[in-house]
Structure formats: structure tokens, C-alpha cells
């Protein structure tokens, strides 16, 4: 059996910054969670989740266990080396080598961040609520560097052809950024197709991020590689991880 599969960001960070976004292959979970489910909160067998995390750690040669968060679609930012696994937060920063940041997603947008000098990294979970409320900006602030020194990669999320939302979601973004109307295409009555990648890029640009890349995936339309809550309901989660090599 092949081991865990993952993507690596295509971005010009210094070599000591490592990052990976897992695919759904190479684990031991079964049924709706097949096969590399890394989330302990979705109803999967706990022993399978533990084994999947063990396989991932070995495959990536992780320097430490990731700080697994309890994600709540908010704006709180945890700090690796200070906060405990299971803390409620939707982003995590690391200021020292060997500390592994991680977020779990299955349609929400994962963002990976690194300072240009490679001394600070962060992982962010951005569903529409967190994105509209400012989780991206909160993570940038907690990195502790000038915004122009922040490099960002947008990982696999629900694509603009699949992300149907109501007026409440559109209004949440337009209330603070009227220009975001271009990120919403009318669909059926009082429903819109939203581009979460472009919404994130707008916020990152407004916050002064120095480099943004990634995007272009659709978790919903690619069942071979990605879990998708909107597509399947009961499903696993991918992990987006970033760390500084010791």
C-alpha cells in the first residue's frame, strides 16, 4: 500500500520552511473517511485517525507532533509551543524551528503563511465566517512581521463553480468591502456562486501581504484527491501543515 499523498506549495520561500497539504490517499480509514482522514471529530474510528497521523508524521519526517486545533470558524490564533493541542482557534503561528502548525479542511480554505526570512510561519483555517470576520488579518498580525514580508499560499478549497451561498454570506463581505461584489455571480434566486479564493486575495491585498499564490483547486469536484463536506456530508479532513526545519 502506498503511503500518504500530499501537495507542496509552489512559492519562493526559503528552503528551511517546509509545508504540505495532504490528499485523501495513503491512510487506513474506511468508508466515508477513506483513507487518510486526519480529523478526530468527524466520527471516524479513533485508532484509524491515530494511525493516519502516525503515517503522516513518518512520511513527512515531522520534527514534532502538529498542534491540532479545535476549529470553531472564529478569529482566534494559537501559538505553537505555548498553547495545547485541542485549544479553540482557527489559526496557529510558530516562531521557532521544529514547531508544526496545522489546520484541517474539507472545503474551507486553508492558507499557509511564512515570513520572507523564514523565521515565522502560520497555518489558517478560513471558512466564509472566519474569512469575513478577519481570521486572515489576525494571523498576519500574530506573525509579528511587516505585512509586506508575509508570503501566502492558498490551498485546496471549494471552487467558485460549486460554492453556492445565500444573501447572508454575500452581505457579510459587502458590508466591509463593497468591491467584493465581483466575487459573487448570481445563480438561482437569492443565491450566489462565491469565489472564496478571490475573496481571500482581496483581504490579503488590503492587509498588505507581500506575496500571494495558490488557489485554482476545487475540493468538491475532485473526489479522488480531496475530501469534501459539501459533496459528501460525512467525510474526512485534509491537513495543511507548515514548519521551520530545526
C-alpha positions as a Markdown table, in Angstrom:
| # | Residue | x | y | z |
|---|---|---|---|---|
| 1 | Unk | 0.0 | 0.0 | 0.0 |
| 2 | Unk | 1.3 | 3.4 | -0.9 |
| 3 | Unk | 1.9 | 6.0 | 1.8 |
| 4 | Unk | 0.2 | 9.3 | 2.4 |
| 5 | Unk | 0.0 | 11.6 | -0.5 |
| 6 | Unk | 0.4 | 15.4 | -0.4 |
| 7 | Unk | 0.8 | 18.6 | -2.3 |
| 8 | Unk | 3.6 | 21.1 | -1.7 |
| 9 | Unk | 3.1 | 24.8 | -2.2 |
| 10 | Unk | 4.7 | 26.4 | -5.3 |
| 11 | Unk | 6.1 | 29.5 | -3.7 |
| 12 | Unk | 9.5 | 31.1 | -3.3 |
| 13 | Unk | 10.1 | 30.6 | 0.4 |
| 14 | Unk | 13.5 | 29.8 | 1.9 |
| 15 | Unk | 14.4 | 26.2 | 2.0 |
| 16 | Unk | 14.1 | 25.7 | 5.8 |
| 17 | Unk | 10.4 | 26.4 | 5.6 |
| 18 | Unk | 8.6 | 23.1 | 4.9 |
| 19 | Unk | 4.9 | 22.8 | 4.0 |
| 20 | Unk | 2.5 | 20.1 | 2.8 |
| 21 | Unk | -1.2 | 19.7 | 2.2 |
| 22 | Unk | -2.4 | 16.1 | 2.4 |
| 23 | Unk | -4.5 | 14.3 | -0.1 |
| 24 | Unk | -7.1 | 11.7 | 0.9 |
| 25 | Unk | -4.9 | 8.7 | -0.2 |
| 26 | Unk | -2.5 | 6.5 | 1.8 |
| 27 | Unk | -4.4 | 6.1 | 5.1 |
| 28 | Unk | -6.2 | 3.3 | 6.8 |
| 29 | Unk | -9.7 | 4.8 | 7.4 |
| 30 | Unk | -12.6 | 3.2 | 5.7 |
| 31 | Unk | -16.0 | 4.0 | 4.3 |
| 32 | Unk | -16.9 | 7.7 | 4.2 |
| 33 | Unk | -13.5 | 8.5 | 5.7 |
| 34 | Unk | -11.3 | 6.6 | 3.3 |
| 35 | Unk | -8.5 | 6.8 | 3.6 |
| 36 | Unk | -6.2 | 9.4 | 5.1 |
| 37 | Unk | -8.7 | 11.2 | 7.4 |
| 38 | Unk | -6.7 | 13.2 | 9.9 |
| 39 | Unk | -9.6 | 14.6 | 12.0 |
| 40 | Unk | -10.6 | 13.1 | 15.3 |
| 41 | Unk | -14.0 | 14.9 | 15.5 |
| 42 | Unk | -15.9 | 13.6 | 12.4 |
| 43 | Unk | -17.0 | 10.2 | 13.6 |
| 44 | Unk | -14.1 | 8.1 | 12.3 |
| 45 | Unk | -12.5 | 5.3 | 14.3 |
| 46 | Unk | -10.0 | 7.0 | 16.7 |
| 47 | Unk | -7.4 | 4.3 | 16.2 |
| 48 | Unk | -7.6 | 4.8 | 12.5 |
| 49 | Unk | -7.1 | 8.6 | 13.0 |
| 50 | Unk | -4.1 | 7.9 | 15.3 |
| 51 | Unk | -2.6 | 5.6 | 12.7 |
| 52 | Unk | -3.1 | 8.1 | 9.9 |
| 53 | Unk | -1.4 | 10.8 | 11.9 |
| 54 | Unk | 1.5 | 8.5 | 12.6 |
| 55 | Unk | 1.8 | 7.6 | 9.0 |
| 56 | Unk | 1.8 | 11.3 | 8.0 |
| 57 | Unk | 4.4 | 12.2 | 10.6 |
| 58 | Unk | 6.7 | 9.5 | 9.4 |
| 59 | Unk | 6.2 | 10.3 | 5.7 |
| 60 | Unk | 7.0 | 14.0 | 6.2 |
| 61 | Unk | 9.6 | 13.4 | 8.9 |
| 62 | Unk | 7.9 | 15.9 | 11.1 |
| 63 | Unk | 10.1 | 17.4 | 13.8 |
| 64 | Unk | 7.3 | 17.3 | 16.4 |
| 65 | Unk | 3.6 | 16.5 | 16.7 |
| 66 | Unk | 1.4 | 19.1 | 15.0 |
| 67 | Unk | -0.6 | 21.4 | 17.2 |
| 68 | Unk | -4.1 | 20.1 | 16.3 |
| 69 | Unk | -6.7 | 22.8 | 16.9 |
| 70 | Unk | -10.4 | 22.7 | 17.8 |
| 71 | Unk | -11.6 | 24.8 | 14.9 |
| 72 | Unk | -14.7 | 27.0 | 15.5 |
| 73 | Unk | -14.9 | 29.3 | 12.5 |
| 74 | Unk | -13.6 | 32.2 | 14.5 |
| 75 | Unk | -10.6 | 34.5 | 14.6 |
| 76 | Unk | -8.5 | 33.2 | 17.5 |
| 77 | Unk | -4.9 | 32.4 | 16.8 |
| 78 | Unk | -3.0 | 29.8 | 18.7 |
| 79 | Unk | 0.8 | 29.8 | 19.2 |
| 80 | Unk | 2.8 | 26.6 | 18.8 |
| 81 | Unk | 4.9 | 25.9 | 21.9 |
| 82 | Unk | 2.6 | 27.8 | 24.1 |
| 83 | Unk | -1.0 | 26.5 | 23.5 |
| 84 | Unk | -2.1 | 22.9 | 24.0 |
| 85 | Unk | -3.4 | 20.6 | 21.4 |
| 86 | Unk | -7.2 | 20.9 | 21.2 |
| 87 | Unk | -7.3 | 24.6 | 22.0 |
| 88 | Unk | -10.1 | 26.5 | 20.3 |
| 89 | Unk | -8.6 | 28.5 | 17.4 |
| 90 | Unk | -8.7 | 28.8 | 13.6 |
| 91 | Unk | -5.1 | 29.7 | 13.0 |
| 92 | Unk | -1.7 | 28.8 | 14.6 |
| 93 | Unk | 1.6 | 30.5 | 14.4 |
| 94 | Unk | 5.1 | 29.2 | 15.1 |
| 95 | Unk | 8.1 | 31.5 | 15.9 |
| 96 | Unk | 10.7 | 28.7 | 16.4 |
| 97 | Unk | 12.1 | 25.9 | 14.4 |
| 98 | Unk | 10.6 | 22.4 | 14.9 |
| 99 | Unk | 7.1 | 23.5 | 15.8 |
| 100 | Unk | 4.4 | 22.2 | 13.4 |
| 101 | Unk | 1.4 | 24.3 | 12.6 |
| 102 | Unk | -1.7 | 22.5 | 11.1 |
| 103 | Unk | -5.3 | 23.1 | 10.2 |
| 104 | Unk | -7.9 | 20.7 | 8.9 |
| 105 | Unk | -10.3 | 21.3 | 6.0 |
| 106 | Unk | -12.7 | 19.7 | 3.6 |
| 107 | Unk | -14.0 | 22.7 | 1.5 |
| 108 | Unk | -12.9 | 25.6 | 3.8 |
| 109 | Unk | -9.9 | 27.5 | 2.6 |
| 110 | Unk | -6.5 | 26.6 | 4.2 |
| 111 | Unk | -3.8 | 29.4 | 4.0 |
| 112 | Unk | -0.2 | 28.9 | 4.7 |
| 113 | Unk | 2.0 | 31.9 | 5.7 |
| 114 | Unk | 5.7 | 32.4 | 6.1 |
| 115 | Unk | 7.9 | 35.5 | 6.6 |
| 116 | Unk | 10.3 | 36.1 | 3.8 |
| 117 | Unk | 13.3 | 35.4 | 6.1 |
| 118 | Unk | 11.7 | 32.0 | 7.1 |
| 119 | Unk | 11.6 | 32.8 | 10.8 |
| 120 | Unk | 7.9 | 32.8 | 11.3 |
| 121 | Unk | 5.1 | 30.6 | 9.8 |
| 122 | Unk | 1.4 | 30.1 | 10.2 |
| 123 | Unk | -1.5 | 27.9 | 9.1 |
| 124 | Unk | -5.0 | 29.3 | 8.8 |
| 125 | Unk | -8.5 | 27.7 | 8.5 |
| 126 | Unk | -10.8 | 30.1 | 6.7 |
| 127 | Unk | -14.4 | 29.2 | 6.2 |
| 128 | Unk | -16.6 | 32.1 | 5.0 |
| 129 | Unk | -17.4 | 33.2 | 8.5 |
| 130 | Unk | -13.8 | 33.3 | 9.7 |
| 131 | Unk | -12.7 | 35.0 | 6.4 |
| 132 | Unk | -15.4 | 37.7 | 6.7 |
| 133 | Unk | -14.6 | 38.2 | 10.4 |
| 134 | Unk | -10.9 | 38.7 | 9.9 |
| 135 | Unk | -9.0 | 35.4 | 10.7 |
| 136 | Unk | -6.5 | 36.1 | 7.9 |
| 137 | Unk | -5.7 | 39.5 | 9.2 |
| 138 | Unk | -5.4 | 38.2 | 12.8 |
| 139 | Unk | -2.9 | 35.5 | 11.7 |
| 140 | Unk | -0.8 | 38.1 | 9.8 |
| 141 | Unk | -0.7 | 40.3 | 12.9 |
| 142 | Unk | 0.3 | 37.4 | 15.1 |
| 143 | Unk | 3.2 | 36.5 | 12.8 |
| 144 | Unk | 4.8 | 39.7 | 14.1 |
| 145 | Unk | 6.4 | 40.9 | 10.9 |
| 146 | Unk | 5.6 | 43.7 | 8.5 |
| 147 | Unk | 2.7 | 42.7 | 6.2 |
| 148 | Unk | 4.9 | 43.2 | 3.1 |
| 149 | Unk | 7.2 | 40.5 | 4.5 |
| 150 | Unk | 4.3 | 37.9 | 4.6 |
| 151 | Unk | 4.1 | 35.3 | 1.9 |
| 152 | Unk | 0.9 | 33.3 | 1.5 |
| 153 | Unk | -0.2 | 30.2 | -0.3 |
| 154 | Unk | -3.9 | 29.3 | -0.8 |
| 155 | Unk | -4.6 | 25.6 | -0.5 |
| 156 | Unk | -7.4 | 23.4 | -1.9 |
| 157 | Unk | -10.9 | 24.7 | -1.1 |
| 158 | Unk | -14.4 | 24.6 | -2.6 |
| 159 | Unk | -14.2 | 26.1 | -6.1 |
| 160 | Unk | -16.2 | 29.1 | -7.4 |
| 161 | Unk | -18.4 | 26.8 | -9.5 |
| 162 | Unk | -19.5 | 24.8 | -6.5 |
| 163 | Unk | -19.7 | 27.3 | -3.6 |
| 164 | Unk | -23.4 | 28.4 | -3.6 |
| 165 | Unk | -24.2 | 30.9 | -0.9 |
| 166 | Unk | -27.2 | 33.0 | 0.2 |
| 167 | Unk | -27.6 | 36.7 | 0.7 |
| 168 | Unk | -26.3 | 36.5 | 4.3 |
| 169 | Unk | -22.9 | 35.4 | 3.1 |
| 170 | Unk | -22.7 | 38.0 | 0.3 |
| 171 | Unk | -23.8 | 40.7 | 2.7 |
| 172 | Unk | -21.2 | 39.8 | 5.3 |
| 173 | Unk | -18.4 | 40.5 | 2.8 |
| 174 | Unk | -20.0 | 43.5 | 1.0 |
| 175 | Unk | -20.6 | 45.3 | 4.3 |
| 176 | Unk | -16.9 | 45.9 | 4.7 |
| 177 | Unk | -15.7 | 45.6 | 1.1 |
| 178 | Unk | -18.2 | 46.8 | -1.5 |
| 179 | Unk | -15.8 | 45.8 | -4.2 |
| 180 | Unk | -16.2 | 42.2 | -3.3 |
| 181 | Unk | -19.4 | 42.1 | -5.4 |
| 182 | Unk | -17.3 | 40.9 | -8.3 |
| 183 | Unk | -16.6 | 37.7 | -6.3 |
| 184 | Unk | -20.3 | 36.7 | -6.4 |
| 185 | Unk | -22.1 | 35.5 | -9.5 |
| 186 | Unk | -25.9 | 35.3 | -9.5 |
| 187 | Unk | -27.2 | 31.7 | -9.5 |
| 188 | Unk | -30.7 | 30.8 | -8.6 |
| 189 | Unk | -33.0 | 33.3 | -6.9 |
| 190 | Unk | -31.3 | 35.0 | -3.9 |
| 191 | Unk | -28.3 | 32.6 | -4.2 |
| 192 | Unk | -24.8 | 33.3 | -5.5 |
| 193 | Unk | -21.7 | 31.4 | -6.5 |
| 194 | Unk | -18.9 | 32.7 | -4.4 |
| 195 | Unk | -15.1 | 32.7 | -5.2 |
| 196 | Unk | -13.5 | 32.1 | -1.8 |
| 197 | Unk | -10.0 | 32.3 | -3.4 |
| 198 | Unk | -10.6 | 35.8 | -4.7 |
| 199 | Unk | -12.3 | 36.9 | -1.5 |
| 200 | Unk | -9.2 | 35.9 | 0.3 |
| 201 | Unk | -6.9 | 37.6 | -2.2 |
| 202 | Unk | -8.8 | 40.8 | -1.7 |
| 203 | Unk | -8.4 | 40.7 | 2.0 |
| 204 | Unk | -4.7 | 39.8 | 1.8 |
| 205 | Unk | -4.1 | 42.6 | -0.7 |
| 206 | Unk | -5.9 | 45.1 | 1.5 |
| 207 | Unk | -3.8 | 43.9 | 4.5 |
| 208 | Unk | -0.6 | 44.5 | 2.6 |
| 209 | Unk | 0.6 | 40.9 | 2.1 |
| 210 | Unk | 3.8 | 40.9 | 0.1 |
| 211 | Unk | 3.2 | 37.7 | -1.9 |
| 212 | Unk | 0.1 | 35.6 | -2.6 |
| 213 | Unk | -0.1 | 32.4 | -4.7 |
| 214 | Unk | -2.1 | 29.2 | -4.9 |
| 215 | Unk | -5.8 | 28.7 | -5.5 |
| 216 | Unk | -7.3 | 27.1 | -8.5 |
| 217 | Unk | -8.4 | 23.8 | -6.9 |
| 218 | Unk | -12.0 | 22.6 | -6.2 |
| 219 | Unk | -12.4 | 20.1 | -3.4 |
| 220 | Unk | -16.0 | 19.3 | -4.4 |
| 221 | Unk | -15.2 | 18.3 | -8.0 |
| 222 | Unk | -12.1 | 16.2 | -7.3 |
| 223 | Unk | -13.2 | 13.2 | -5.2 |
| 224 | Unk | -10.1 | 11.2 | -6.0 |
| 225 | Unk | -7.8 | 13.7 | -4.2 |
| 226 | Unk | -9.9 | 15.7 | -1.8 |
| 227 | Unk | -12.5 | 15.2 | 1.0 |
| 228 | Unk | -15.5 | 17.5 | 0.6 |
| 229 | Unk | -18.1 | 18.1 | 3.3 |
| 230 | Unk | -20.5 | 19.8 | 0.8 |
| 231 | Unk | -20.2 | 16.9 | -1.6 |
| 232 | Unk | -20.4 | 14.0 | 0.8 |
| 233 | Unk | -21.6 | 15.2 | 4.2 |
| 234 | Unk | -19.9 | 12.6 | 6.4 |
| 235 | Unk | -16.3 | 12.7 | 5.3 |
| 236 | Unk | -12.7 | 13.1 | 6.4 |
| 237 | Unk | -10.4 | 16.1 | 6.6 |
| 238 | Unk | -7.2 | 17.0 | 4.9 |
| 239 | Unk | -4.4 | 18.7 | 6.8 |
| 240 | Unk | -2.4 | 21.7 | 5.8 |
| 241 | Unk | 0.9 | 21.8 | 7.7 |
| 242 | Unk | 3.9 | 24.2 | 7.8 |
| 243 | Unk | 7.0 | 24.3 | 10.0 |
| 244 | Unk | 10.6 | 25.5 | 10.1 |
| 245 | Unk | 13.2 | 22.8 | 10.0 |
| 246 | Unk | 15.3 | 22.6 | 13.2 |
